[in-house]
Amino acid sequence: MMKKTSKFVLVIALALITSMVLAACSAPKQNNDNNNGGNGGKNDSKVEDTNKDDGKKDETKEEPKVVTELPVSGIGALVSSDVKAKEKYKIGYIAKNTTNPYMIAQAQGVLKAGEVMGFEAVTQAPATADSVEEQVKIMEDMIQQGMDAIIVHCADSNGIMPGVRKAQEAGILVLTIGTPAAEPTFLRTGVNYRETGEVIAEEIAKALDYKGNVIILEGPPGAANAIERLEGINSVFAKYPDIKVVASQTANFKRTEGMQVTENLIQKHTDVNAIIGMNDESALGAIQALKAAGMDNVLVAGFDGSADATSAVEAGDMYVTYNTDPYGSGFVACAYAVLNLNDGSVPPSSFVPFPSAADKPLINAETVAEYKDSIAWWKVVQ
């Protein structure tokens, strides 16, 4: 009896198992949108295959093309480029002011680039000279105007950031010339300011036979370009113990302040041997003060290579200046912007100096004639 019962139970169990298997096989397959991301009923196995990390690089995503060679040739009045815009882009440029010849030339470089490369160039500057608040407002207006790129010569590295962030959030390419923004942008161009300071300081040190007293007319407080240039000057003079920086005071890149500050300082430092202005305008102001005081034996150096500074070098009033080529740097910034807008091309680094020390930028008694005749950037704005 026990054996019959056991066989009967076994048969019943097998029948139940068979019916459960058949039921499972015949049941309809369910879609689960939570597992497949709501992708229209794709099954889980495909989702797993899509998300699987097999260590292979996504070959469909191309790396941006790096522009390894400078997209322009020549410097100053001789600068040119073969870059052409594929569409009618709108590129804006914001200067610091409309009074400094440097800023005027830079704006002209952008306008000329628009003609040559085939884009619409818009140049503006604050009504109040060097107002970073107004620069930010101009950036906001340019965002509303639908600019494809905005180039700005920052009045202040930190103060410009609200405008920079808004432009970047709107998908607009942001570039700086000269003074950089406090945070990264697509590109910064213009000269390497530390390098310019080093080159001028070495030239003055050599002329003084590595001994003497020097006054420095600093740029605006907080301006990164002025800070970098000052660091370059001081790093060179630190190598020569017999060269003393007897005073270092801001003149804000302005001729009038350069004259006023020099007038005050030379009353105390009557034995000064050289004065370095952080740009040509402040250096030219120093020359006015020195002439008024009858101090004709003091060497004066500046930066930029402006028309007035070139004349001062010719006259023997200024010992040396440095061609920072604002016209060419405006041109360079536009070329990189157009290349990126065309096909996503990027510069080799976020800072591309132009021009560099390799371009023989010093303008002194030996080089001034050649500079004036063929290279001078200010020739294009006269």
BAROPA-934140 format. One line per 3 residues: number of its first residue (from 1); their letters; for each residue x negated, y, z negated of N, C-alpha, C. Coordinates in steps of 0.05 Angstrom, whole numbers, plus 5000, padded with zeros to 4 digits. Layout:
BEGIN
NUM> A> X:Y:Z:X:Y:Z:X:Y:Z; ...
REM end
This chain:
BEGIN
1> MMK> 4983:4976:5000:5000:5000:5000:4983:5025:5000; 4962:5025:4985:4943:5048:4983:4931:5053:5010; 4924:5031:5025:4910:5035:5051:4929:5047:5071
4> KTS> 4956:5038:5071:4975:5049:5089:4980:5079:5084; 4981:5085:5058:4985:5113:5050:4962:5131:5059; 4938:5121:5055:4914:5136:5063:4913:5141:5093
7> KFV> 4920:5120:5109:4920:5123:5138:4941:5144:5146; 4965:5143:5133:4986:5162:5139:4978:5191:5134; 4964:5195:5111:4955:5222:5104:4934:5232:5124
10> LVI> 4916:5215:5132:4895:5222:5151:4907:5230:5178; 4928:5215:5187:4941:5221:5212:4954:5249:5211; 4969:5254:5188:4982:5280:5184:4961:5303:5185
13> ALA> 4939:5299:5171:4918:5320:5169:4907:5326:5197; 4901:5305:5212:4890:5309:5239:4910:5324:5257; 4936:5317:5254:4956:5331:5270:4958:5360:5263
16> LIT> 4956:5367:5237:4956:5395:5229:4933:5411:5240; 4909:5399:5238:4885:5412:5248:4887:5417:5278; 4897:5397:5292:4900:5399:5322:4919:5422:5329
19> SMV> 4941:5424:5315:4961:5445:5321:4950:5472:5315; 4933:5475:5293:4921:5501:5286:4901:5510:5308; 4885:5491:5318:4866:5498:5339:4880:5507:5364
22> LAA> 4901:5492:5372:4916:5500:5396:4929:5527:5393; 4939:5533:5369:4951:5559:5364:4931:5582:5367; 4908:5578:5356:4887:5598:5357:4878:5604:5385
25> CSA> 4876:5582:5401:4867:5585:5429:4887:5600:5446; 4913:5596:5439:4934:5608:5456:4942:5636:5446; 4931:5646:5423:4938:5672:5413:4927:5694:5430
28> PKQ> 4941:5717:5435:4930:5739:5452:4908:5754:5437; 4887:5763:5453:4864:5777:5441:4872:5806:5435; 4864:5816:5411:4871:5843:5402:4848:5863:5407
31> NND> 4856:5888:5415:4836:5910:5418:4835:5925:5392; 4811:5934:5385:4807:5948:5360:4793:5974:5366; 4809:5997:5368:4798:6022:5375:4778:6033:5355
34> NNN> 4780:6026:5331:4761:6036:5310:4733:6024:5315; 4732:6000:5326:4706:5988:5331:4693:5996:5357; 4710:6002:5377:4698:6009:5403:4699:6039:5409
37> GGN> 4705:6055:5389:4703:6084:5392:4726:6095:5409; 4748:6080:5411:4771:6091:5427:4765:6094:5456; 4749:6075:5467:4740:6078:5494:4757:6063:5515
40> GGK> 4783:6064:5511:4801:6054:5531:4803:6024:5532; 4798:6010:5510:4803:5981:5508:4779:5965:5515; 4754:5977:5517:4730:5961:5521:4726:5943:5497
43> NDS> 4718:5917:5503:4715:5898:5480:4690:5903:5464; 4689:5891:5441:4668:5896:5422:4641:5887:5433; 4640:5866:5448:4614:5856:5457:4600:5877:5475
46> KVE> 4616:5891:5491:4604:5911:5509:4594:5935:5492; 4609:5942:5471:4600:5964:5454:4574:5957:5441; 4572:5933:5432:4547:5924:5419:4524:5926:5438
49> DTN> 4529:5917:5464:4507:5918:5483:4499:5947:5489; 4519:5965:5490:4513:5993:5496:4496:6006:5474; 4502:5999:5449:4488:6012:5426:4463:5997:5418
52> KDD> 4458:5974:5431:4435:5958:5423:4409:5973:5430; 4391:5975:5412:4365:5988:5416:4344:5967:5423; 4339:5965:5449:4320:5944:5458:4291:5956:5460
55> GKK> 4288:5981:5451:4261:5992:5451:4253:6004:5478; 4270:6002:5498:4264:6013:5524:4272:6042:5526; 4256:6058:5541:4261:6086:5544:4284:6090:5564
58> DET> 4302:6109:5559:4324:6115:5577:4312:6128:5602; 4310:6112:5624:4297:6122:5648:4315:6142:5663; 4340:6144:5656:4358:6163:5670:4353:6191:5661
61> KEE> 4341:6195:5638:4336:6222:5628:4308:6231:5635; 4305:6250:5653:4279:6259:5662:4267:6280:5643; 4241:6278:5640:4227:6297:5624:4225:6323:5640
64> PKV> 4227:6347:5626:4225:6372:5641:4198:6375:5654; 4198:6388:5677:4173:6393:5691:4158:6415:5677; 4132:6410:5672:4115:6430:5659:4100:6446:5679
67> VTE> 4103:6472:5677:4089:6490:5696:4060:6494:5686; 4042:6479:5697:4014:6479:5686:3998:6503:5696; 4005:6515:5719:3991:6538:5729:4007:6563:5726
70> LPV> 3994:6585:5721:4007:6611:5718:4023:6616:5744; 4049:6623:5741:4066:6626:5765:4063:6653:5779; 4041:6668:5773:4036:6693:5786:4006:6694:5793
73> SGI> 3999:6712:5811:3971:6716:5817:3965:6746:5814; 3940:6752:5808:3932:6780:5804:3941:6791:5777; 3932:6815:5771:3941:6829:5747:3946:6858:5754
76> GAL> 3960:6872:5736:3965:6900:5740:3981:6905:5766; 3972:6925:5780:3986:6933:5805:3984:6912:5826; 3966:6892:5823:3961:6872:5843:3977:6846:5838
79> VSS> 3993:6845:5816:4007:6821:5809:4028:6814:5830; 4031:6788:5836:4051:6778:5855:4059:6750:5848; 4080:6739:5861:4089:6712:5855:4105:6701:5879
82> DVK> 4104:6675:5882:4120:6661:5903:4146:6650:5892; 4151:6654:5866:4175:6643:5854:4200:6656:5865; 4220:6640:5871:4245:6651:5882:4269:6639:5866
85> AKE> 4288:6655:5860:4312:6646:5845:4330:6631:5864; 4340:6608:5855:4358:6592:5872:4387:6602:5871; 4393:6618:5851:4419:6630:5848:4415:6660:5840
88> KYK> 4437:6675:5840:4435:6703:5833:4437:6705:5803; 4415:6699:5789:4415:6700:5760:4416:6729:5751; 4424:6733:5726:4423:6759:5712:4404:6757:5689
91> IGY> 4383:6773:5691:4362:6773:5670:4360:6801:5658; 4363:6802:5632:4361:6828:5618:4334:6832:5604; 4326:6856:5603:4301:6863:5588:4307:6886:5569
94> IAK> 4298:6883:5544:4302:6903:5524:4275:6914:5514; 4270:6939:5519:4245:6952:5511:4248:6962:5482; 4227:6973:5471:4228:6985:5444:4236:7014:5446
97> NTT> 4228:7027:5468:4235:7055:5472:4231:7063:5501; 4237:7087:5508:4234:7096:5536:4213:7119:5538; 4197:7122:5517:4177:7143:5517:4149:7133:5520
100> NPY> 4143:7110:5511:4116:7099:5513:4111:7089:5541; 4090:7098:5555:4084:7089:5582:4082:7058:5584; 4074:7045:5563:4072:7016:5563:4100:7004:5567
103> MIA> 4120:7014:5553:4147:7004:5555:4159:7010:5582; 4153:7033:5593:4164:7041:5619:4153:7022:5640; 4127:7016:5639:4114:6998:5658:4125:6970:5656
106> QAQ> 4130:6961:5631:4140:6933:5628:4168:6931:5640; 4185:6951:5636:4211:6951:5648:4209:6951:5679; 4190:6965:5689:4185:6966:5718:4176:6939:5728
109> GVL> 4161:6924:5712:4152:6897:5720:4176:6879:5723; 4195:6881:5704:4219:6865:5706:4236:6872:5730; 4239:6898:5735:4255:6906:5758:4242:6897:5784
112> KAG> 4216:6899:5786:4202:6891:5810:4204:6861:5814; 4202:6846:5792:4206:6817:5793:4233:6810:5804; 4254:6825:5796:4281:6820:5806:4282:6823:5836
115> EVM> 4268:6844:5847:4267:6848:5876:4253:6825:5890; 4230:6818:5879:4213:6797:5892:4225:6769:5890; 4236:6763:5867:4245:6736:5861:4275:6732:5868
118> GFE> 4290:6753:5871:4318:6751:5879:4338:6747:5857; 4334:6761:5834:4354:6760:5813:4362:6788:5806; 4384:6791:5791:4393:6817:5782:4380:6824:5756
121> AVT> 4364:6845:5755:4350:6853:5731:4364:6877:5718; 4368:6875:5692:4380:6897:5677:4361:6905:5654; 4352:6930:5653:4334:6939:5633:4347:6960:5615
124> QAP> 4343:6957:5589:4354:6976:5570:4335:6980:5546; 4340:7001:5531:4323:7007:5508:4341:7022:5488; 4333:7021:5462:4349:7035:5441:4349:7065:5446
127> ATA> 4372:7078:5440:4373:7107:5442:4354:7119:5421; 4353:7106:5397:4334:7114:5376:4309:7097:5380; 4287:7110:5386:4262:7096:5391:4255:7075:5370
130> DSV> 4248:7051:5378:4239:7030:5361:4259:7020:5340; 4285:7024:5346:4306:7015:5328:4313:6986:5334; 4305:6968:5316:4312:6940:5320:4341:6934:5317
133> EEQ> 4355:6950:5301:4384:6947:5298:4398:6952:5325; 4389:6973:5339:4400:6978:5366:4392:6957:5386; 4368:6946:5383:4360:6924:5401:4379:6900:5397
136> VKI> 4386:6894:5373:4405:6872:5367:4432:6877:5381; 4441:6902:5378:4467:6910:5391:4465:6907:5421; 4443:6914:5433:4440:6911:5462:4440:6882:5469
139> MED> 4427:6865:5453:4428:6836:5458:4457:6826:5457; 4472:6834:5438:4500:6826:5436:4516:6834:5460; 4511:6858:5470:4524:6868:5494:4516:6851:5519
142> MIQ> 4490:6844:5520:4481:6828:5543:4493:6800:5542; 4497:6789:5518:4510:6763:5516:4538:6765:5528; 4553:6786:5522:4580:6790:5533:4579:6794:5563
145> QGM> 4557:6805:5573:4555:6810:5602:4547:6785:5617; 4542:6763:5603:4536:6738:5616:4508:6735:5627; 4489:6746:5613:4461:6743:5621:4453:6714:5621
148> DAI> 4436:6706:5640:4425:6679:5640:4400:6678:5623; 4386:6700:5621:4362:6702:5604:4359:6730:5593; 4348:6732:5569:4342:6758:5557:4313:6759:5549
151> IVH> 4299:6780:5558:4271:6784:5551:4271:6809:5533; 4257:6806:5510:4257:6829:5491:4229:6834:5480; 4222:6859:5480:4197:6867:5466:4206:6876:5438
154> CAD> 4204:6859:5419:4216:6863:5392:4205:6887:5378; 4222:6903:5367:4213:6925:5350:4205:6914:5322; 4217:6892:5315:4210:6879:5289:4216:6849:5291
157> SNG> 4197:6833:5283:4200:6804:5287:4223:6792:5272; 4228:6801:5247:4250:6790:5231:4276:6803:5238; 4275:6829:5243:4300:6844:5248:4314:6836:5273
160> IMP> 4299:6826:5293:4311:6818:5319:4326:6792:5317; 4322:6776:5296:4331:6749:5295:4362:6746:5297; 4379:6763:5286:4408:6760:5290:4415:6759:5319
163> GVR> 4403:6776:5335:4409:6777:5364:4398:6752:5378; 4374:6744:5370:4362:6720:5382:4379:6696:5377; 4387:6692:5352:4404:6668:5345:4430:6668:5361
166> KAQ> 4443:6691:5363:4468:6693:5377:4465:6686:5407; 4443:6696:5419:4438:6690:5447:4432:6660:5451; 4416:6649:5433:4410:6620:5436:4434:6603:5432
169> EAG> 4452:6611:5413:4477:6596:5408:4495:6597:5433; 4492:6619:5448:4509:6622:5472:4496:6608:5496; 4473:6595:5492:4460:6580:5513:4443:6598:5532
172> ILV> 4436:6622:5522:4420:6640:5538:4390:6637:5531; 4374:6637:5552:4345:6634:5549:4335:6660:5537; 4318:6658:5516:4307:6681:5503:4277:6680:5505
175> LTI> 4265:6702:5514:4236:6705:5517:4227:6731:5503; 4203:6731:5493:4192:6756:5481:4166:6763:5495; 4161:6789:5496:4135:6799:5505:4123:6816:5483
178> GTP> 4098:6812:5478:4085:6827:5456:4093:6816:5429; 4106:6833:5413:4114:6824:5387:4133:6801:5388; 4127:6778:5376:4144:6755:5378:4167:6756:5358
181> AAE> 4188:6741:5363:4209:6738:5343:4199:6721:5320; 4211:6723:5297:4202:6708:5273:4206:6678:5276; 4224:6670:5293:4230:6641:5298:4225:6635:5327
184> PTF> 4221:6609:5334:4214:6602:5361:4234:6611:5383; 4224:6619:5405:4240:6625:5429:4229:6608:5452; 4242:6609:5475:4233:6594:5498:4204:6600:5505
187> LRT> 4197:6626:5504:4170:6634:5512:4163:6661:5500; 4138:6663:5493:4126:6689:5486:4103:6693:5505; 4101:6716:5517:4079:6723:5534:4068:6750:5527
190> GVN> 4050:6761:5543:4035:6785:5535:4008:6776:5525; 3991:6795:5519:3964:6788:5511:3963:6773:5484; 3941:6759:5480:3935:6747:5453:3924:6770:5436
193> YRE> 3940:6780:5418:3933:6804:5404:3908:6801:5387; 3906:6778:5374:3882:6773:5358:3857:6774:5376; 3859:6762:5399:3836:6763:5418:3829:6791:5426
196> TGE> 3849:6808:5431:3844:6835:5440:3829:6850:5417; 3837:6845:5392:3824:6858:5370:3795:6849:5367; 3790:6824:5372:3763:6813:5370:3745:6825:5391
199> VIA> 3756:6827:5416:3740:6837:5438:3732:6867:5434; 3752:6883:5426:3746:6911:5422:3727:6915:5398; 3731:6900:5376:3714:6903:5353:3685:6896:5360
202> EEI> 3681:6875:5375:3654:6867:5384:3641:6889:5400; 3657:6902:5417:3647:6923:5434:3638:6947:5417; 3654:6954:5398:3648:6976:5380:3624:6970:5362
205> AKA> 3623:6945:5352:3601:6937:5335:3574:6939:5350; 3575:6930:5375:3551:6931:5392:3542:6960:5397; 3562:6977:5403:3555:7005:5408:3544:7019:5384
208> LDY> 3552:7010:5360:3542:7022:5335:3516:7009:5325; 3506:6990:5341:3483:6975:5333:3488:6960:5307; 3513:6952:5303:3522:6935:5281:3519:6948:5254
211> KGN> 3521:6975:5253:3522:6989:5228:3537:7015:5232; 3553:7023:5211:3568:7048:5213:3595:7046:5199; 3609:7069:5198:3635:7071:5184:3657:7073:5205
214> VII> 3678:7058:5200:3700:7056:5219:3727:7062:5206; 3744:7077:5220:3771:7082:5212:3789:7066:5231; 3810:7053:5220:3829:7039:5237:3856:7051:5234
217> LEG> 3869:7057:5257:3896:7068:5257:3915:7044:5263; 3927:7034:5243:3944:7010:5245:3970:7015:5261; 3983:6993:5269:4009:6995:5282:4031:6995:5261
220> PPG> 4056:6993:5270:4079:6993:5252:4078:6970:5232; 4083:6975:5206:4084:6953:5186:4104:6932:5195; 4096:6907:5193:4113:6885:5199:4113:6876:5228
223> AAN> 4101:6892:5246:4100:6885:5274:4078:6864:5278; 4086:6840:5287:4067:6817:5288:4044:6823:5307; 4049:6838:5329:4026:6843:5347:4005:6861:5334
226> AIE> 4014:6881:5318:3995:6898:5304:3980:6883:5283; 3994:6865:5269:3982:6849:5248:3960:6830:5260; 3967:6817:5282:3948:6799:5295:3924:6814:5305
229> RLE> 3928:6837:5317:3906:6853:5328:3887:6862:5305; 3899:6870:5283:3884:6879:5260:3867:6856:5248; 3879:6832:5248:3865:6809:5238:3841:6803:5255
232> GIN> 3844:6806:5281:3822:6801:5300:3799:6821:5295; 3806:6847:5291:3786:6867:5286:3771:6862:5260; 3786:6857:5239:3773:6852:5213:3756:6827:5212
235> SVF> 3764:6807:5227:3749:6782:5228:3721:6786:5240; 3720:6804:5260:3694:6810:5272:3677:6827:5253; 3688:6849:5242:3673:6866:5225:3663:6852:5200
238> AKY> 3678:6831:5192:3669:6816:5168:3643:6802:5173; 3635:6798:5198:3610:6785:5204:3586:6803:5201; 3592:6829:5201:3570:6849:5201:3571:6866:5175
241> PDI> 3555:6859:5155:3557:6873:5129:3551:6903:5129; 3538:6912:5150:3531:6941:5152:3553:6957:5166; 3574:6944:5174:3597:6959:5185:3618:6960:5163
244> KVV> 3626:6984:5156:3646:6988:5135:3672:7000:5146; 3694:6988:5140:3720:6999:5147:3727:7018:5123; 3723:7044:5127:3727:7062:5105:3756:7070:5101
247> ASQ> 3773:7066:5121:3801:7072:5119:3817:7057:5140; 3840:7047:5132:3858:7033:5150:3887:7040:5144; 3899:7056:5162:3925:7067:5156:3943:7068:5181
250> TAN> 3969:7064:5177:3986:7062:5200:3990:7089:5214; 3992:7087:5240:3999:7111:5257:4022:7104:5275; 4034:7080:5271:4059:7072:5284:4059:7073:5314
253> FKR> 4035:7069:5326:4033:7068:5355:4040:7095:5368; 4039:7117:5353:4048:7143:5364:4025:7163:5364; 4024:7179:5385:4002:7198:5389:4003:7220:5367
256> TEG> 4027:7230:5362:4028:7251:5341:4019:7241:5314; 4027:7217:5307:4019:7206:5281:3989:7199:5281; 3979:7190:5304:3951:7185:5306:3934:7210:5301
259> MQV> 3944:7232:5311:3930:7258:5307:3932:7266:5277; 3956:7264:5266:3960:7273:5238:3945:7256:5218; 3946:7230:5222:3931:7212:5204:3901:7217:5206
262> TEN> 3891:7220:5230:3863:7225:5234:3854:7251:5221; 3870:7272:5225:3864:7298:5213:3860:7295:5183; 3877:7280:5170:3875:7276:5141:3850:7259:5134
265> LIQ> 3846:7237:5148:3825:7219:5141:3797:7230:5145; 3793:7246:5167:3766:7255:5172:3758:7278:5153; 3777:7289:5138:3769:7308:5117:3755:7294:5094
268> KHT> 3763:7270:5089:3751:7254:5068:3728:7238:5078; 3730:7228:5102:3708:7211:5113:3694:7226:5136; 3678:7245:5128:3665:7262:5148:3642:7247:5163
271> DVN> 3634:7224:5151:3613:7209:5163:3622:7185:5180; 3647:7187:5189:3658:7165:5206:3644:7163:5232; 3639:7139:5242:3625:7135:5267:3643:7125:5290
274> AII> 3665:7113:5282:3683:7102:5303:3712:7101:5292; 3731:7105:5310:3759:7102:5303:3772:7083:5324; 3786:7063:5314:3801:7045:5331:3831:7049:5327
277> GMN> 3844:7057:5348:3873:7060:5348:3885:7033:5357; 3907:7025:5345:3919:6999:5353:3933:7000:5380; 3935:7023:5392:3943:7026:5420:3931:7052:5430
280> DES> 3934:7057:5456:3923:7081:5468:3935:7107:5457; 3961:7106:5452:3974:7130:5442:3963:7140:5415; 3959:7122:5396:3947:7130:5371:3918:7138:5374
283> ALG> 3904:7124:5392:3876:7132:5397:3874:7159:5410; 3892:7166:5428:3892:7192:5440:3898:7214:5420; 3915:7208:5401:3920:7226:5379:3895:7231:5362
286> AIQ> 3880:7210:5358:3855:7212:5343:3835:7230:5357; 3834:7228:5384:3816:7245:5400:3823:7274:5397; 3849:7280:5397:3858:7308:5393:3848:7319:5366
289> ALK> 3851:7303:5345:3842:7312:5318:3812:7315:5317; 3797:7297:5329:3768:7299:5329:3758:7323:5344; 3771:7329:5367:3763:7353:5382:3768:7378:5367
292> AAG> 3791:7379:5353:3798:7403:5337:3778:7407:5315; 3767:7385:5304:3748:7386:5282:3719:7389:5292; 3715:7389:5318:3688:7391:5329:3671:7366:5325
295> MDN> 3684:7343:5322:3670:7318:5317:3668:7302:5344; 3649:7309:5360:3647:7298:5387:3631:7272:5388; 3619:7264:5366:3601:7241:5367:3614:7216:5356
298> VLV> 3640:7216:5352:3654:7193:5341:3665:7176:5365; 3659:7150:5365:3670:7132:5385:3699:7126:5380; 3715:7127:5401:3744:7121:5398:3751:7098:5417
301> AGF> 3766:7079:5406:3775:7056:5422:3805:7053:5421; 3818:7044:5442:3846:7040:5442:3853:7014:5456; 3879:7009:5460:3889:6985:5473:3911:6993:5492
304> DGS> 3911:6983:5516:3933:6984:5536:3923:6991:5563; 3903:7010:5565:3894:7018:5592:3913:7037:5606; 3926:7055:5590:3946:7074:5602:3932:7094:5619
307> ADA> 3948:7110:5634:3937:7130:5652:3921:7151:5636; 3933:7160:5613:3919:7181:5597:3893:7169:5585; 3894:7144:5577:3870:7132:5565:3849:7129:5586
310> TSA> 3857:7122:5611:3838:7119:5633:3824:7146:5638; 3840:7167:5638:3828:7194:5642:3809:7201:5619; 3816:7193:5595:3799:7199:5572:3773:7183:5573
313> VEA> 3774:7159:5584:3749:7144:5588:3732:7157:5609; 3745:7166:5631:3730:7180:5652:3716:7205:5641; 3731:7219:5624:3720:7244:5613:3699:7240:5591
316> GDM> 3697:7216:5582:3678:7210:5560:3689:7214:5533; 3715:7220:5531:3728:7224:5505:3735:7198:5491; 3742:7178:5506:3748:7151:5495:3726:7132:5504
319> YVT> 3715:7117:5485:3693:7099:5491:3703:7075:5507; 3725:7063:5498:3735:7039:5511:3764:7034:5505; 3778:7022:5524:3805:7013:5520:3808:6985:5532
322> YNT> 3831:6972:5528:3835:6945:5536:3860:6943:5554; 3857:6932:5577:3880:6930:5596:3899:6908:5586; 3921:6915:5574:3940:6895:5564:3962:6890:5585
325> DPY> 3962:6904:5607:3979:6899:5631:4008:6894:5624; 4023:6913:5614:4051:6909:5609:4068:6903:5634; 4060:6915:5656:4074:6910:5681:4072:6881:5689
328> GSG> 4048:6870:5688:4044:6842:5696:4057:6823:5676; 4057:6829:5650:4070:6811:5631:4100:6810:5635; 4112:6832:5643:4141:6832:5649:4146:6814:5673
331> FVA> 4128:6815:5692:4130:6798:5716:4128:6768:5709; 4108:6762:5692:4103:6734:5684:4127:6723:5669; 4138:6738:5650:4162:6729:5635:4185:6722:5654
334> CAY> 4189:6739:5673:4211:6734:5692:4206:6709:5709; 4181:6704:5717:4175:6681:5733:4181:6655:5718; 4173:6654:5692:4179:6630:5676:4209:6627:5672
337> AVL> 4223:6649:5668:4252:6647:5664:4266:6636:5689; 4258:6646:5712:4270:6637:5737:4265:6608:5742; 4240:6599:5737:4233:6571:5741:4250:6553:5724
340> NLN> 4255:6561:5699:4271:6545:5681:4300:6544:5690; 4310:6567:5698:4338:6568:5707:4342:6552:5733; 4321:6551:5750:4322:6536:5775:4325:6506:5770
343> DGS> 4307:6495:5754:4306:6466:5752:4298:6456:5724; 4299:6473:5704:4292:6465:5677:4262:6464:5671; 4246:6474:5689:4217:6475:5685:4210:6490:5659
346> VPP> 4189:6482:5646:4181:6495:5621:4151:6502:5622; 4143:6523:5607:4115:6530:5605:4099:6509:5590; 4073:6510:5592:4056:6490:5578:4057:6492:5548
349> SSF> 4064:6516:5538:4067:6520:5509:4086:6543:5505; 4094:6548:5480:4113:6569:5475:4099:6597:5476; 4073:6598:5478:4058:6623:5480:4039:6621:5503
352> VPF> 4043:6637:5524:4025:6638:5547:4014:6666:5549; 3989:6670:5539:3977:6697:5539:3973:6707:5568; 3978:6733:5571:3973:6746:5597:3970:6776:5592
355> PSA> 3949:6789:5603:3925:6776:5613:3907:6766:5590; 3886:6752:5596:3868:6742:5576:3841:6755:5578; 3823:6749:5560:3796:6760:5561:3781:6752:5586
358> ADK> 3790:6729:5598:3777:6720:5622:3782:6738:5646; 3802:6756:5643:3809:6774:5665:3793:6800:5664; 3772:6801:5648:3754:6824:5645:3771:6849:5639
361> PLI> 3783:6850:5616:3803:6872:5610:3791:6898:5600; 3765:6899:5593:3753:6923:5582:3751:6945:5602; 3760:6969:5594:3758:6993:5611:3739:7012:5597
364> NAE> 3715:7015:5608:3695:7033:5596:3682:7049:5619; 3661:7063:5613:3648:7080:5633:3639:7064:5658; 3632:7038:5654:3623:7022:5676:3645:7011:5694
367> TVA> 3668:7006:5682:3690:6992:5697:3713:7010:5704; 3714:7035:5694:3738:7052:5697:3744:7058:5726; 3724:7062:5743:3730:7070:5770:3744:7047:5785
370> EYK> 3735:7023:5782:3747:7000:5795:3776:6996:5785; 3779:6998:5758:3805:6995:5746:3825:7016:5757; 3816:7040:5758:3833:7062:5767:3841:7059:5797
373> DSI> 3822:7050:5813:3827:7048:5842:3845:7025:5850; 3844:7002:5836:3858:6979:5846:3875:6963:5826; 3869:6965:5801:3882:6947:5782:3903:6961:5764
376> AWW> 3898:6985:5757:3914:6999:5737:3944:6995:5739; 3956:6984:5718:3985:6978:5718:4002:7003:5720; 3992:7026:5711:4007:7050:5711:4011:7062:5739
379> KVV> 3996:7052:5758:3998:7061:5786:4026:7056:5797; 4039:7035:5786:4065:7027:5797:4088:7044:5786; 4083:7060:5766:4105:7076:5754:4100:7106:5758
382> Q> 4080:7113:5774:4075:7141:5779:4090:7151:5804
REM end
